[in-house]
Amino acid sequence: MADKYVSREEIITESKHWTVPEAKDQSFEVTIYGGGGSGSIETFNGNISGAGGGSGYVTTATLTLEAGEDIEIIIADGGEGAS
């Protein structure tokens, strides 16, 4: 009997439905990255000033999923940049 363990990386950059593949133990390590906030720039009394945006976010979790399960992945639009 063939070993069903597969190690692979899948990078998802747009919203989609993802079907859980069959795996040896159905455990999947998932890492999610969120973008940082936009910086700002403004002029006050002829002086230009600004500030950097907030940092991004990263989290990792191990999930147990059922083979064939349909997972909806939503990638949201980023925030509006400074002008």
Secondary structure, DSSP 8 states (H G I E B T S, - for coil): -------------S-EEEE----SS-EEEEEEEE-----EEEEETTEEEEE-----EEEEEEEE--TT-EEEE----------
